[in-house]
Amino acid sequence: MAAVSKEALLSRLQGLGINSIVHEHPVVMTVEEQSKHIGHLGTTLSKNLFLKDKKGRLYLVSALATTTVDLKALSQRLGLGKGGLRMAPEDALQEILKVPLGSVTPFALINPSSRSVILLLDHQYQNQPKLLFHPLVNDSTIEISNGDFNLFLKSIDRTPSYVDFEAVVTVGKDQPPDLAGFVTELAEQPSSLDTKQSIASTQNCSIKEVASAKFPNSKLKVPKEKVHIEGEFQKLIRDPQELVNHILDETIKATMEKVKDVTHYTDTSISNEIKSQIGPDLQNLIMLFKNTAYTQGFVAGEQYSLGEDLVSAFASRSSVVRGRSESGRCY
């Protein structure tokens, strides 16, 4: 999905009835450089950190430039240990926030790709009449009130989470991490960034080099008994009822142990209940799929047959015309 542009963001703010002021300036990479161009506004600038923990969760920390943000202390308060936070890689910046280097901003959360990013805001923002952020690019700065900023966040289904980054909090056995509630548990999955790096490493290789390249082995192991299932599976496809039973049996087998841990029902009663609940719908769906496949195959066959007839007729007519032409030719 394409990144939201600066123009689209400004249009969104206008649509929300937000009065913002855009200050244009040369490209800046640091708060110090930004201050040289808009420091005269008298509004404290913000610093924005894009972070990543050991489990791959991403965080956007936004604070006043004058606020001290101790990453080790913040990591402990989030329940991640002392070294649980580090700067996110540049690839994640472009893939998730979809902004160039030096343009990290809370406004980047308007991009759907950033839905899993955890946003932590400086509690001192609430006392500021105006806030300054980049509008997705670092060649300009938006001036916006804190109330309007909160309105923007709510428009993208974000609840502002304000944190006192300078608070001294002791985390221990009797004092749990005070910010752990902000950490969302995400299902572990292969990093798309790692996948991109693997793909990129083969783009300039010859076919021979790619063929001989060694790639990480997949963790997915196919059971030996499944290797011989192709013929049996084709039999199942012909009979929707048998296919439904097969799918249900495999599903029930995989989940039965978990279910038995929390219920007193027997294997048979659980199996029968599941089959009675979803079996008929699943059978109808497969029958519909089967009928559709037959219909599409029939149409394709008719079109192919019609095409052959047309080609044959055209060839026959061409032969007749050619014969007439040959008979009238002078030598």
C-alpha angles and dihedrals in degrees: 000000000000120000119257109255129228089250092052091050093051090048090051091052091049090050089055090054092249117154107213131166120220117210113198119209140148119290110286129192101187140039089246092057091046090051091059090063104036104017089107090070090080092226120123112248123231132232120212125200125194107205140179132201130212092268092055097255113147128222134191111204114192120185142153112278088243094054118100112230112192106195094198092053092043090050091055093047089053090052094248099118126246098300100032098114130064138155113286116242119262090246090062089049091058097036100044107024092026094214130121124253111288094026103090108148139153087243087072088075087078086081111092089222089070097059093114095050113113111226120209118182131197109255088221089070087078091065096048119098090206136023129202124214137157112256093230092293130067099226092081141028131219120221111207137160120250091242092054090045090056089048090055092050092051090050089062092045095258123140109210110245111201120197134185097227093184096053114121105230124174113214118199147122093301095033113058121203107283095210098044090106090070092060112094121205111238124193110254112246137162111283113251086210091062089048091052091051090053091049093045091053090063101044096090095041128103120246089256092053092048091049092052095042118115116231128186113276115251115249089219109101120193111219113242092237089059092063090073096046099091095091092043091048092054088054090052092051090060092057115050093193092054091046091051091051091049093051092046093047092052092046094047092047091053095050103033097092093053092047093049090056092066104030139054095219121116126245092253096050092048092048094049092047093052092047093049092049102048105011098088094047092047091049092051090050093051092045089052090050091049093049091047091051091051091048093049091047091051092049091048090050092050092049091048091049092048090050092053091049091051092048091049092048092047092049091049093049091047090052092053093048091047090051092052091049092050093050092053096046118116121222 
